[in-house]
Amino acid sequence: MLDRLFLDPALVTDEAVAARARAMEAGAESFAAMFPAPRTRWAEDLTLSPTTLAAVTVPVLLVHGSEDRLTPMRMSPLPLPDHLADVRLSVLGRCGHAPPAEQPTAFRELLAGFLATG
């Protein structure tokens, strides 16, 4: 799974795999309670409609990895600015699905700037 999350294979270490496995085991019961089978219907329920998105009036920061293999840019962040009133979209190059882990300095700078200007 981490091979799909991270662009850089060097981030897929035995320690990272073990940490992810521990986190999944620790949250398995909660996850199953929140999203009972069949789980695909819950993914659809979590998708917000354009009307719901248009009602969001607070600033939104979207940070996306340019090489995200799980959620490609054309499917997720690119359509959102058409529906959000105040959105800042930042795309991090050489980055997969996990910008905070793959580009921690750039992510922290983006987040700090966003929170400072609100």
KEKOLDREN-627381 format. One record per atom (N, C-alpha, C, CB): residue number from 1; residue in three letters; x, y negated, z negated. Coordinates in nm, 4 decimals, padded with zeros to 6 digits, m for minus. Glycine has a CB too. Layout:
// KEKOLDREN-627381
R | NUM | ALA | X | Y | Z
...
This chain:
// KEKOLDREN-627381
R | 1 | MET | 00.0811 | 00.1185 | 00.0000
R | 1 | MET | 00.0000 | 00.0000 | 00.0000
R | 1 | MET | 00.0866 | m00.1265 | 00.0000
R | 1 | MET | m00.0929 | 00.0011 | m00.1196
R | 2 | LEU | 00.1931 | m00.1262 | m00.0773
R | 2 | LEU | 00.2794 | m00.2443 | m00.0827
R | 2 | LEU | 00.3466 | m00.2714 | 00.0519
R | 2 | LEU | 00.3857 | m00.2270 | m00.1911
R | 3 | ASP | 00.3690 | m00.1670 | 00.1294
R | 3 | ASP | 00.4248 | m00.1862 | 00.2637
R | 3 | ASP | 00.3331 | m00.2741 | 00.3481
R | 3 | ASP | 00.4467 | m00.0502 | 00.3332
R | 4 | ARG | 00.2039 | m00.2667 | 00.3229
R | 4 | ARG | 00.1080 | m00.3493 | 00.3980
R | 4 | ARG | 00.0936 | m00.4882 | 00.3374
R | 4 | ARG | m00.0285 | m00.2810 | 00.4028
R | 5 | LEU | 00.1166 | m00.5001 | 00.2061
R | 5 | LEU | 00.1027 | m00.6301 | 00.1400
R | 5 | LEU | 00.2196 | m00.7226 | 00.1702
R | 5 | LEU | 00.0902 | m00.6113 | m00.0100
R | 6 | PHE | 00.3403 | m00.6681 | 00.1643
R | 6 | PHE | 00.4612 | m00.7492 | 00.1777
R | 6 | PHE | 00.5193 | m00.7380 | 00.3181
R | 6 | PHE | 00.5657 | m00.7070 | 00.0739
R | 7 | LEU | 00.5617 | m00.8497 | 00.3710
R | 7 | LEU | 00.6304 | m00.8490 | 00.4998
R | 7 | LEU | 00.7719 | m00.7951 | 00.4837
R | 7 | LEU | 00.6334 | m00.9902 | 00.5606
R | 8 | ASP | 00.8381 | m00.8363 | 00.3774
R | 8 | ASP | 00.9765 | m00.7974 | 00.3519
R | 8 | ASP | 00.9815 | m00.6616 | 00.2820
R | 8 | ASP | 01.0481 | m00.9044 | 00.2667
R | 9 | PRO | 01.0313 | m00.5577 | 00.3490
R | 9 | PRO | 01.0356 | m00.4249 | 00.2869
R | 9 | PRO | 01.1235 | m00.4199 | 00.1617
R | 9 | PRO | 01.0857 | m00.3234 | 00.3872
R | 10 | ALA | 01.2135 | m00.5163 | 00.1456
R | 10 | ALA | 01.2985 | m00.5182 | 00.0258
R | 10 | ALA | 01.2168 | m00.5427 | m00.1009
R | 10 | ALA | 01.4066 | m00.6257 | 00.0393
R | 11 | LEU | 01.0970 | m00.5993 | m00.0865
R | 11 | LEU | 01.0106 | m00.6221 | m00.2034
R | 11 | LEU | 00.9395 | m00.4955 | m00.2493
R | 11 | LEU | 00.9075 | m00.7287 | m00.1717
R | 12 | VAL | 00.9405 | m00.3923 | m00.1651
R | 12 | VAL | 00.8756 | m00.2655 | m00.1992
R | 12 | VAL | 00.9781 | m00.1764 | m00.2686
R | 12 | VAL | 00.8169 | m00.1949 | m00.0716
R | 13 | THR | 00.9962 | m00.2037 | m00.3956
R | 13 | THR | 01.0919 | m00.1280 | m00.4762
R | 13 | THR | 01.0180 | m00.0234 | m00.5588
R | 13 | THR | 01.1736 | m00.2224 | m00.5683
R | 14 | ASP | 01.0923 | 00.0704 | m00.6141
R | 14 | ASP | 01.0313 | 00.1693 | m00.7031
R | 14 | ASP | 00.9634 | 00.0999 | m00.8206
R | 14 | ASP | 01.1370 | 00.2695 | m00.7540
R | 15 | GLU | 01.0268 | m00.0054 | m00.8712
R | 15 | GLU | 00.9695 | m00.0802 | m00.9834
R | 15 | GLU | 00.8385 | m00.1482 | m00.9432
R | 15 | GLU | 01.0699 | m00.1850 | m01.0345
R | 16 | ALA | 00.8335 | m00.2072 | m00.8259
R | 16 | ALA | 00.7113 | m00.2730 | m00.7788
R | 16 | ALA | 00.5991 | m00.1725 | m00.7575
R | 16 | ALA | 00.7382 | m00.3491 | m00.6491
R | 17 | VAL | 00.6317 | m00.0568 | m00.7013
R | 17 | VAL | 00.5319 | 00.0484 | m00.6795
R | 17 | VAL | 00.4785 | 00.0975 | m00.8136
R | 17 | VAL | 00.5925 | 00.1662 | m00.5988
R | 18 | ALA | 00.5671 | 00.1193 | m00.9088
R | 18 | ALA | 00.5244 | 00.1653 | m01.0412
R | 18 | ALA | 00.4371 | 00.0607 | m01.1104
R | 18 | ALA | 00.6466 | 00.1979 | m01.1284
R | 19 | ALA | 00.4733 | m00.0664 | m01.0987
R | 19 | ALA | 00.3936 | m00.1732 | m01.1602
R | 19 | ALA | 00.2551 | m00.1793 | m01.0974
R | 19 | ALA | 00.4645 | m00.3093 | m01.1458
R | 20 | ARG | 00.2474 | m00.1674 | m00.9654
R | 20 | ARG | 00.1179 | m00.1689 | m00.8966
R | 20 | ARG | 00.0340 | m00.0494 | m00.9391
R | 20 | ARG | 00.1374 | m00.1687 | m00.7435
R | 21 | ALA | 00.0949 | 00.0679 | m00.9501
R | 21 | ALA | 00.0221 | 00.1877 | m00.9930
R | 21 | ALA | m00.0320 | 00.1704 | m01.1343
R | 21 | ALA | 00.1130 | 00.3116 | m00.9861
R | 22 | ARG | 00.0504 | 00.1149 | m01.2237
R | 22 | ARG | 00.0034 | 00.0905 | m01.3611
R | 22 | ARG | m00.1142 | m00.0070 | m01.3635
R | 22 | ARG | 00.1180 | 00.0358 | m01.4476
R | 23 | ALA | m00.1049 | m00.1125 | m01.2846
R | 23 | ALA | m00.2131 | m00.2119 | m01.2805
R | 23 | ALA | m00.3416 | m00.1504 | m01.2257
R | 23 | ALA | m00.1719 | m00.3331 | m01.1946
R | 24 | MET | m00.3296 | m00.0673 | m01.1241
R | 24 | MET | m00.4481 | m00.0035 | m01.0667
R | 24 | MET | m00.5102 | 00.0938 | m01.1646
R | 24 | MET | m00.4130 | 00.0684 | m00.9371
R | 25 | GLU | m00.4275 | 00.1705 | m01.2351
R | 25 | GLU | m00.4793 | 00.2635 | m01.3349
R | 25 | GLU | m00.5473 | 00.1891 | m01.4491
R | 25 | GLU | m00.3667 | 00.3515 | m01.3893
R | 26 | ALA | m00.4858 | 00.0805 | m01.4949
R | 26 | ALA | m00.5412 | 00.0040 | m01.6064
R | 26 | ALA | m00.6746 | m00.0607 | m01.5684
R | 26 | ALA | m00.4417 | m00.1034 | m01.6517
R | 27 | GLY | m00.6894 | m00.0979 | m01.4424
R | 27 | GLY | m00.8118 | m00.1652 | m01.4007
R | 27 | GLY | m00.9128 | m00.0764 | m01.3306
R | 27 | GLY | m00.7777 | m00.2769 | m01.3119
R | 28 | ALA | m00.8846 | 00.0522 | m01.3197
R | 28 | ALA | m00.9712 | 00.1429 | m01.2432
R | 28 | ALA | m01.1141 | 00.1457 | m01.2969
R | 28 | ALA | m00.9136 | 00.2837 | m01.2448
R | 29 | GLU | m01.1288 | 00.1538 | m01.4269
R | 29 | GLU | m01.2621 | 00.1616 | m01.4860
R | 29 | GLU | m01.3402 | 00.0319 | m01.4617
R | 29 | GLU | m01.2521 | 00.1904 | m01.6370
R | 30 | SER | m01.2748 | m00.0796 | m01.4809
R | 30 | SER | m01.3410 | m00.2086 | m01.4575
R | 30 | SER | m01.3779 | m00.2252 | m01.3104
R | 30 | SER | m01.2503 | m00.3247 | m01.5024
R | 31 | PHE | m01.2863 | m00.1875 | m01.2215
R | 31 | PHE | m01.3113 | m00.1979 | m01.0782
R | 31 | PHE | m01.4323 | m00.1129 | m01.0393
R | 31 | PHE | m01.1868 | m00.1545 | m00.9982
R | 32 | ALA | m01.4370 | 00.0108 | m01.0880
R | 32 | ALA | m01.5478 | 00.1003 | m01.0557
R | 32 | ALA | m01.6806 | 00.0452 | m01.1086
R | 32 | ALA | m01.5216 | 00.2401 | m01.1135
R | 33 | ALA | m01.6768 | m00.0194 | m01.2254
R | 33 | ALA | m01.7993 | m00.0762 | m01.2815
R | 33 | ALA | m01.8464 | m00.1973 | m01.2008
R | 33 | ALA | m01.7770 | m00.1161 | m01.4278
R | 34 | MET | m01.7515 | m00.2784 | m01.1536
R | 34 | MET | m01.7878 | m00.3976 | m01.0767
R | 34 | MET | m01.8305 | m00.3628 | m00.9343
R | 34 | MET | m01.6709 | m00.4951 | m01.0730
R | 35 | PHE | m01.7678 | m00.2606 | m00.8773
R | 35 | PHE | m01.7929 | m00.2254 | m00.7378
R | 35 | PHE | m01.8230 | m00.0758 | m00.7248
R | 35 | PHE | m01.6719 | m00.2637 | m00.6499
R | 36 | PRO | m01.9414 | m00.0338 | m00.7685
R | 36 | PRO | m01.9732 | 00.1091 | m00.7572
R | 36 | PRO | m01.9856 | 00.1521 | m00.6108
R | 36 | PRO | m02.1036 | 00.1408 | m00.8322
R | 37 | ALA | m01.9656 | 00.2793 | m00.5873
R | 37 | ALA | m01.9755 | 00.3347 | m00.4517
R | 37 | ALA | m02.1177 | 00.3167 | m00.3990
R | 37 | ALA | m01.9354 | 00.4852 | m00.4501
R | 38 | PRO | m02.1359 | 00.2953 | m00.2702
R | 38 | PRO | m02.0336 | 00.2754 | m00.1680
R | 38 | PRO | m01.9758 | 00.1340 | m00.1750
R | 38 | PRO | m02.0917 | 00.3019 | m00.0286
R | 39 | ARG | m01.8458 | 00.1252 | m00.1799
R | 39 | ARG | m01.7784 | m00.0028 | m00.2050
R | 39 | ARG | m01.7861 | m00.1008 | m00.0886
R | 39 | ARG | m01.6346 | 00.0221 | m00.2380
R | 40 | THR | m01.8044 | m00.0534 | 00.0335
R | 40 | THR | m01.8082 | m00.1449 | 00.1473
R | 40 | THR | m01.9224 | m00.2452 | 00.1351
R | 40 | THR | m01.8216 | m00.0666 | 00.2771
R | 41 | ARG | m02.0329 | m00.2049 | 00.0749
R | 41 | ARG | m02.1445 | m00.2994 | 00.0634
R | 41 | ARG | m02.1069 | m00.4163 | m00.0268
R | 41 | ARG | m02.2700 | m00.2286 | 00.0088
R | 42 | TRP | m02.0181 | m00.3941 | m00.1253
R | 42 | TRP | m01.9778 | m00.5017 | m00.2150
R | 42 | TRP | m01.8883 | m00.6010 | m00.1433
R | 42 | TRP | m01.9064 | m00.4454 | m00.3375
R | 43 | ALA | m01.8073 | m00.5539 | m00.0523
R | 43 | ALA | m01.7237 | m00.6449 | 00.0257
R | 43 | ALA | m01.8121 | m00.7391 | 00.1062
R | 43 | ALA | m01.6286 | m00.5663 | 00.1193
R | 44 | GLU | m01.9177 | m00.6870 | 00.1640
R | 44 | GLU | m02.0104 | m00.7706 | 00.2392
R | 44 | GLU | m02.0803 | m00.8703 | 00.1472
R | 44 | GLU | m02.1138 | m00.6839 | 00.3119
R | 45 | ASP | m02.1161 | m00.8276 | 00.0269
R | 45 | ASP | m02.1820 | m00.9172 | m00.0679
R | 45 | ASP | m02.0908 | m01.0292 | m00.1152
R | 45 | ASP | m02.2316 | m00.8389 | m00.1869
R | 46 | LEU | m01.9605 | m01.0079 | m00.1105
R | 46 | LEU | m01.8651 | m01.1104 | m00.1540
R | 46 | LEU | m01.8355 | m01.2140 | m00.0460
R | 46 | LEU | m01.7360 | m01.0451 | m00.1972
R | 47 | THR | m01.8799 | m01.1893 | 00.0751
R | 47 | THR | m01.8585 | m01.2833 | 00.1843
R | 47 | THR | m01.9570 | m01.3985 | 00.1705
R | 47 | THR | m01.8741 | m01.2135 | 00.3221
R | 48 | LEU | m01.9048 | m01.5203 | 00.1707
R | 48 | LEU | m01.9900 | m01.6376 | 00.1553
R | 48 | LEU | m02.0392 | m01.6869 | 00.2909
R | 48 | LEU | m01.9148 | m01.7494 | 00.0824
R | 49 | SER | m02.1635 | m01.7269 | 00.2946
R | 49 | SER | m02.2225 | m01.7770 | 00.4186
R | 49 | SER | m02.1727 | m01.9188 | 00.4471
R | 49 | SER | m02.3771 | m01.7747 | 00.4104
R | 50 | PRO | m02.1822 | m01.9637 | 00.5716
R | 50 | PRO | m02.1454 | m02.1022 | 00.6030
R | 50 | PRO | m02.2230 | m02.2039 | 00.5196
R | 50 | PRO | m02.1686 | m02.1294 | 00.7504
R | 51 | THR | m02.3482 | m02.1757 | 00.4897
R | 51 | THR | m02.4287 | m02.2662 | 00.4072
R | 51 | THR | m02.3725 | m02.2763 | 00.2665
R | 51 | THR | m02.5740 | m02.2193 | 00.4021
R | 52 | THR | m02.3351 | m02.1623 | 00.2095
R | 52 | THR | m02.2773 | m02.1611 | 00.0754
R | 52 | THR | m02.1438 | m02.2340 | 00.0746
R | 52 | THR | m02.2598 | m02.0170 | 00.0250
R | 53 | LEU | m02.0617 | m02.2091 | 00.1753
R | 53 | LEU | m01.9320 | m02.2767 | 00.1838
R | 53 | LEU | m01.9492 | m02.4281 | 00.1984
R | 53 | LEU | m01.8509 | m02.2214 | 00.3020
R | 54 | ALA | m02.0470 | m02.4709 | 00.2750
R | 54 | ALA | m02.0704 | m02.6139 | 00.2960
R | 54 | ALA | m02.1117 | m02.6829 | 00.1664
R | 54 | ALA | m02.1777 | m02.6351 | 00.4030
R | 55 | ALA | m02.1659 | m02.6080 | 00.0731
R | 55 | ALA | m02.2090 | m02.6657 | m00.0545
R | 55 | ALA | m02.0921 | m02.6859 | m00.1517
R | 55 | ALA | m02.3143 | m02.5762 | m00.1188
R | 56 | VAL | m01.9756 | m02.6342 | m00.1188
R | 56 | VAL | m01.8573 | m02.6514 | m00.2035
R | 56 | VAL | m01.8069 | m02.7944 | m00.1846
R | 56 | VAL | m01.7449 | m02.5459 | m00.1684
R | 57 | THR | m01.8076 | m02.8711 | m00.2930
R | 57 | THR | m01.7691 | m03.0117 | m00.2825
R | 57 | THR | m01.6348 | m03.0422 | m00.3470
R | 57 | THR | m01.8747 | m03.0978 | m00.3449
R | 58 | VAL | m01.5783 | m02.9474 | m00.4178
R | 58 | VAL | m01.4484 | m02.9687 | m00.4814
R | 58 | VAL | m01.3374 | m02.9383 | m00.3813
R | 58 | VAL | m01.4334 | m02.8803 | m00.6085
R | 59 | PRO | m01.2189 | m02.9951 | m00.4017
R | 59 | PRO | m01.1070 | m02.9639 | m00.3122
R | 59 | PRO | m01.0709 | m02.8153 | m00.3195
R | 59 | PRO | m00.9840 | m03.0501 | m00.3477
R | 60 | VAL | m01.0324 | m02.7591 | m00.2066
R | 60 | VAL | m00.9964 | m02.6177 | m00.1961
R | 60 | VAL | m00.8564 | m02.6078 | m00.1364
R | 60 | VAL | m01.1002 | m02.5388 | m00.1092
R | 61 | LEU | m00.7718 | m02.5284 | m00.1989
R | 61 | LEU | m00.6396 | m02.4990 | m00.1455
R | 61 | LEU | m00.6404 | m02.3563 | m00.0933
R | 61 | LEU | m00.5287 | m02.5191 | m00.2534
R | 62 | LEU | m00.6100 | m02.3411 | 00.0341
R | 62 | LEU | m00.5961 | m02.2084 | 00.0949
R | 62 | LEU | m00.4488 | m02.1887 | 00.1287
R | 62 | LEU | m00.6869 | m02.1932 | 00.2233
R | 63 | VAL | m00.3915 | m02.0811 | 00.0801
R | 63 | VAL | m00.2520 | m02.0489 | 00.1108
R | 63 | VAL | m00.2530 | m01.9101 | 00.1749
R | 63 | VAL | m00.1595 | m02.0535 | m00.0194
R | 64 | HIS | m00.1939 | m01.9013 | 00.2924
R | 64 | HIS | m00.1994 | m01.7759 | 00.3669
R | 64 | HIS | m00.0621 | m01.7442 | 00.4248
R | 64 | HIS | m00.3053 | m01.7834 | 00.4792
R | 65 | GLY | m00.0267 | m01.6179 | 00.4273
R | 65 | GLY | 00.0964 | m01.5735 | 00.4906
R | 65 | GLY | 00.0761 | m01.5594 | 00.6406
R | 65 | GLY | 00.1438 | m01.4408 | 00.4302
R | 66 | SER | 00.1686 | m01.6113 | 00.7184
R | 66 | SER | 00.1550 | m01.6070 | 00.8648
R | 66 | SER | 00.1567 | m01.4649 | 00.9198
R | 66 | SER | 00.2663 | m01.6873 | 00.9295
R | 67 | GLU | 00.2153 | m01.3733 | 00.8444
R | 67 | GLU | 00.2277 | m01.2345 | 00.8907
R | 67 | GLU | 00.1407 | m01.1389 | 00.8082
R | 67 | GLU | 00.3745 | m01.1899 | 00.8843
R | 68 | ASP | 00.0311 | m01.1883 | 00.7545
R | 68 | ASP | m00.0593 | m01.1066 | 00.6729
R | 68 | ASP | m00.1221 | m00.9984 | 00.7599
R | 68 | ASP | m00.1695 | m01.1944 | 00.6067
R | 69 | ARG | m00.0916 | m00.8720 | 00.7297
R | 69 | ARG | m00.1442 | m00.7603 | 00.8078
R | 69 | ARG | m00.2774 | m00.7106 | 00.7543
R | 69 | ARG | m00.0447 | m00.6466 | 00.8096
R | 70 | LEU | m00.3120 | m00.7453 | 00.6292
R | 70 | LEU | m00.4405 | m00.7030 | 00.5732
R | 70 | LEU | m00.5539 | m00.7962 | 00.6135
R | 70 | LEU | m00.4317 | m00.6958 | 00.4218
R | 71 | THR | m00.5275 | m00.9244 | 00.6087
R | 71 | THR | m00.6279 | m01.0240 | 00.6443
R | 71 | THR | m00.5635 | m01.1226 | 00.7425
R | 71 | THR | m00.6833 | m01.0980 | 00.5164
R | 72 | PRO | m00.5658 | m01.0905 | 00.8697
R | 72 | PRO | m00.5024 | m01.1784 | 00.9684
R | 72 | PRO | m00.5641 | m01.3188 | 00.9665
R | 72 | PRO | m00.5146 | m01.1177 | 01.1089
R | 73 | MET | m00.4844 | m01.4166 | 01.0030
R | 73 | MET | m00.5283 | m01.5566 | 00.9961
R | 73 | MET | m00.6575 | m01.5827 | 01.0733
R | 73 | MET | m00.4192 | m01.6470 | 01.0492
R | 74 | ARG | m00.6735 | m01.5223 | 01.1862
R | 74 | ARG | m00.7935 | m01.5493 | 01.2668
R | 74 | ARG | m00.9211 | m01.5029 | 01.1968
R | 74 | ARG | m00.7819 | m01.4809 | 01.4028
R | 75 | MET | m00.9071 | m01.4091 | 01.1011
R | 75 | MET | m01.0239 | m01.3546 | 01.0331
R | 75 | MET | m01.0589 | m01.4288 | 00.9049
R | 75 | MET | m01.0012 | m01.2102 | 01.0023
R | 76 | SER | m00.9623 | m01.4905 | 00.8412
R | 76 | SER | m00.9918 | m01.5464 | 00.7101
R | 76 | SER | m00.9734 | m01.6968 | 00.7030
R | 76 | SER | m00.9060 | m01.4814 | 00.6077
R | 77 | PRO | m00.8505 | m01.7483 | 00.7001
R | 77 | PRO | m00.8401 | m01.8919 | 00.6722
R | 77 | PRO | m00.8768 | m01.9827 | 00.7892
R | 77 | PRO | m00.7017 | m01.9233 | 00.6293
R | 78 | LEU | m00.8560 | m01.9401 | 00.9117
R | 78 | LEU | m00.8794 | m02.0316 | 01.0237
R | 78 | LEU | m01.0251 | m02.0760 | 01.0377
R | 78 | LEU | m00.8353 | m01.9664 | 01.1514
R | 79 | PRO | m01.1234 | m01.9905 | 01.0164
R | 79 | PRO | m01.2622 | m02.0372 | 01.0264
R | 79 | PRO | m01.3082 | m02.1224 | 00.9069
R | 79 | PRO | m01.3536 | m01.9183 | 01.0403
R | 80 | LEU | m01.2430 | m02.1121 | 00.7941
R | 80 | LEU | m01.2930 | m02.1783 | 00.6729
R | 80 | LEU | m01.2938 | m02.3307 | 00.6776
R | 80 | LEU | m01.2115 | m02.1355 | 00.5575
R | 81 | PRO | m01.1934 | m02.3981 | 00.7337
R | 81 | PRO | m01.1995 | m02.5445 | 00.7367
R | 81 | PRO | m01.3223 | m02.6004 | 00.8094
R | 81 | PRO | m01.0755 | m02.5979 | 00.8019
R | 82 | ASP | m01.3814 | m02.5231 | 00.8978
R | 82 | ASP | m01.5032 | m02.5687 | 00.9658
R | 82 | ASP | m01.6222 | m02.5776 | 00.8702
R | 82 | ASP | m01.5370 | m02.4747 | 01.0815
R | 83 | HIS | m01.6126 | m02.5138 | 00.7541
R | 83 | HIS | m01.7262 | m02.5062 | 00.6625
R | 83 | HIS | m01.7022 | m02.5720 | 00.5268
R | 83 | HIS | m01.7626 | m02.3637 | 00.6414
R | 84 | LEU | m01.5791 | m02.6064 | 00.4967
R | 84 | LEU | m01.5465 | m02.6658 | 00.3673
R | 84 | LEU | m01.5209 | m02.8158 | 00.3838
R | 84 | LEU | m01.4230 | m02.5960 | 00.3045
R | 85 | ALA | m01.5771 | m02.8941 | 00.2924
R | 85 | ALA | m01.5682 | m03.0400 | 00.3034
R | 85 | ALA | m01.4268 | m03.0928 | 00.2778
R | 85 | ALA | m01.6646 | m03.1046 | 00.2059
R | 86 | ASP | m01.3571 | m03.0345 | 00.1812
R | 86 | ASP | m01.2242 | m03.0844 | 00.1436
R | 86 | ASP | m01.1318 | m02.9653 | 00.1269
R | 86 | ASP | m01.2296 | m03.1699 | 00.0123
R | 87 | VAL | m01.0646 | m02.9287 | 00.2340
R | 87 | VAL | m00.9804 | m02.8096 | 00.2319
R | 87 | VAL | m00.8394 | m02.8436 | 00.2773
R | 87 | VAL | m01.0399 | m02.6996 | 00.3208
R | 88 | ARG | m00.7430 | m02.7823 | 00.2103
R | 88 | ARG | m00.6025 | m02.7921 | 00.2500
R | 88 | ARG | m00.5550 | m02.6515 | 00.2800
R | 88 | ARG | m00.5142 | m02.8603 | 00.1386
R | 89 | LEU | m00.5189 | m02.6280 | 00.4025
R | 89 | LEU | m00.4722 | m02.4966 | 00.4459
R | 89 | LEU | m00.3219 | m02.5028 | 00.4671
R | 89 | LEU | m00.5448 | m02.4509 | 00.5759
R | 90 | SER | m00.2507 | m02.4184 | 00.3970
R | 90 | SER | m00.1061 | m02.4069 | 00.4131
R | 90 | SER | m00.0735 | m02.2642 | 00.4548
R | 90 | SER | m00.0310 | m02.4455 | 00.2818
R | 91 | VAL | 00.0028 | m02.2530 | 00.5613
R | 91 | VAL | 00.0444 | m02.1225 | 00.6118
R | 91 | VAL | 00.1941 | m02.1102 | 00.5885
R | 91 | VAL | 00.0085 | m02.1048 | 00.7639
R | 92 | LEU | 00.2319 | m02.0054 | 00.5166
R | 92 | LEU | 00.3726 | m01.9818 | 00.4863
R | 92 | LEU | 00.4302 | m01.8835 | 00.5876
R | 92 | LEU | 00.3901 | m01.9283 | 00.3417
R | 93 | GLY | 00.5339 | m01.9259 | 00.6567
R | 93 | GLY | 00.6007 | m01.8399 | 00.7538
R | 93 | GLY | 00.6799 | m01.7293 | 00.6861
R | 93 | GLY | 00.6923 | m01.9221 | 00.8421
R | 94 | ARG | 00.7037 | m01.6228 | 00.7619
R | 94 | ARG | 00.7767 | m01.5066 | 00.7100
R | 94 | ARG | 00.7162 | m01.4590 | 00.5786
R | 94 | ARG | 00.9255 | m01.5406 | 00.6902
R | 95 | CYS | 00.5825 | m01.4462 | 00.5786
R | 95 | CYS | 00.5111 | m01.4101 | 00.4567
R | 95 | CYS | 00.3915 | m01.3233 | 00.4933
R | 95 | CYS | 00.4659 | m01.5368 | 00.3786
R | 96 | GLY | 00.3691 | m01.2196 | 00.4127
R | 96 | GLY | 00.2564 | m01.1304 | 00.4340
R | 96 | GLY | 00.1355 | m01.1697 | 00.3505
R | 96 | GLY | 00.2964 | m00.9886 | 00.4026
R | 97 | HIS | 00.0752 | m01.0725 | 00.2841
R | 97 | HIS | m00.0520 | m01.0885 | 00.2135
R | 97 | HIS | m00.0377 | m01.1496 | 00.0737
R | 97 | HIS | m00.1199 | m00.9550 | 00.2023
R | 98 | ALA | 00.0819 | m01.1589 | 00.0219
R | 98 | ALA | 00.1002 | m01.2005 | m00.1177
R | 98 | ALA | 00.1939 | m01.3205 | m00.1292
R | 98 | ALA | 00.1548 | m01.0843 | m00.2007
R | 99 | PRO | 00.1506 | m01.4401 | m00.0848
R | 99 | PRO | 00.2383 | m01.5568 | m00.0917
R | 99 | PRO | 00.3002 | m01.5847 | m00.2296
R | 99 | PRO | 00.1620 | m01.6761 | m00.0490
R | 100 | PRO | 00.2270 | m01.5696 | m00.3411
R | 100 | PRO | 00.2920 | m01.5977 | m00.4701
R | 100 | PRO | 00.4118 | m01.5066 | m00.4983
R | 100 | PRO | 00.1911 | m01.5835 | m00.5821
R | 101 | ALA | 00.4076 | m01.3834 | m00.4488
R | 101 | ALA | 00.5177 | m01.2895 | m00.4717
R | 101 | ALA | 00.6267 | m01.3030 | m00.3656
R | 101 | ALA | 00.4651 | m01.1462 | m00.4738
R | 102 | GLU | 00.5861 | m01.3326 | m00.2429
R | 102 | GLU | 00.6821 | m01.3353 | m00.1330
R | 102 | GLU | 00.7520 | m01.4695 | m00.1157
R | 102 | GLU | 00.6131 | m01.2993 | m00.0060
R | 103 | GLN | 00.6823 | m01.5756 | m00.1467
R | 103 | GLN | 00.7370 | m01.7110 | m00.1330
R | 103 | GLN | 00.7061 | m01.7889 | m00.2613
R | 103 | GLN | 00.6773 | m01.7842 | m00.0066
R | 104 | PRO | 00.7570 | m01.7435 | m00.3759
R | 104 | PRO | 00.7162 | m01.8030 | m00.5041
R | 104 | PRO | 00.7474 | m01.9523 | m00.5173
R | 104 | PRO | 00.7830 | m01.7297 | m00.6160
R | 105 | THR | 00.8613 | m01.9970 | m00.4689
R | 105 | THR | 00.8959 | m02.1389 | m00.4818
R | 105 | THR | 00.8012 | m02.2245 | m00.3982
R | 105 | THR | 01.0423 | m02.1634 | m00.4389
R | 106 | ALA | 00.7815 | m02.1880 | m00.2735
R | 106 | ALA | 00.6909 | m02.2637 | m00.1862
R | 106 | ALA | 00.5489 | m02.2612 | m00.2414
R | 106 | ALA | 00.6932 | m02.2066 | m00.0427
R | 107 | PHE | 00.5049 | m02.1462 | m00.2915
R | 107 | PHE | 00.3699 | m02.1359 | m00.3464
R | 107 | PHE | 00.3537 | m02.2265 | m00.4684
R | 107 | PHE | 00.3384 | m01.9902 | m00.3839
R | 108 | ARG | 00.4519 | m02.2231 | m00.5588
R | 108 | ARG | 00.4450 | m02.3095 | m00.6777
R | 108 | ARG | 00.4420 | m02.4573 | m00.6390
R | 108 | ARG | 00.5646 | m02.2823 | m00.7708
R | 109 | GLU | 00.5204 | m02.4954 | m00.5402
R | 109 | GLU | 00.5221 | m02.6349 | m00.4954
R | 109 | GLU | 00.3868 | m02.6764 | m00.4370
R | 109 | GLU | 00.6330 | m02.6559 | m00.3912
R | 110 | LEU | 00.3283 | m02.5895 | m00.3555
R | 110 | LEU | 00.1968 | m02.6187 | m00.2999
R | 110 | LEU | 00.0919 | m02.6320 | m00.4096
R | 110 | LEU | 00.1559 | m02.5101 | m00.2015
R | 111 | LEU | 00.0927 | m02.5380 | m00.5020
R | 111 | LEU | m00.0049 | m02.5392 | m00.6102
R | 111 | LEU | 00.0137 | m02.6611 | m00.7002
R | 111 | LEU | 00.0059 | m02.4112 | m00.6925
R | 112 | ALA | 00.1364 | m02.6924 | m00.7346
R | 112 | ALA | 00.1625 | m02.8081 | m00.8203
R | 112 | ALA | 00.1180 | m02.9368 | m00.7513
R | 112 | ALA | 00.3124 | m02.8160 | m00.8567
R | 113 | GLY | 00.1474 | m02.9507 | m00.6233
R | 113 | GLY | 00.1042 | m03.0690 | m00.5495
R | 113 | GLY | m00.0464 | m03.0791 | m00.5406
R | 113 | GLY | 00.1628 | m03.0682 | m00.4110
R | 114 | PHE | m00.1108 | m02.9684 | m00.5186
R | 114 | PHE | m00.2567 | m02.9656 | m00.5108
R | 114 | PHE | m00.3199 | m03.0037 | m00.6451
R | 114 | PHE | m00.3049 | m02.8264 | m00.4673
R | 115 | LEU | m00.2689 | m02.9453 | m00.7526
R | 115 | LEU | m00.3237 | m02.9749 | m00.8843
R | 115 | LEU | m00.2962 | m03.1192 | m00.9260
R | 115 | LEU | m00.2660 | m02.8793 | m00.9874
R | 116 | ALA | m00.1837 | m03.1734 | m00.8818
R | 116 | ALA | m00.1495 | m03.3118 | m00.9160
R | 116 | ALA | m00.2402 | m03.4124 | m00.8449
R | 116 | ALA | m00.0035 | m03.3400 | m00.8805
R | 117 | THR | m00.2838 | m03.3777 | m00.7240
R | 117 | THR | m00.3669 | m03.4711 | m00.6483
R | 117 | THR | m00.5150 | m03.4397 | m00.6581
R | 117 | THR | m00.3256 | m03.4710 | m00.5041
R | 118 | GLY | m00.5445 | m03.3098 | m00.6935
R | 118 | GLY | m00.6826 | m03.2650 | m00.7129
R | 118 | GLY | m00.7702 | m03.3008 | m00.6016
R | 118 | GLY | m00.7388 | m03.3196 | m00.8359
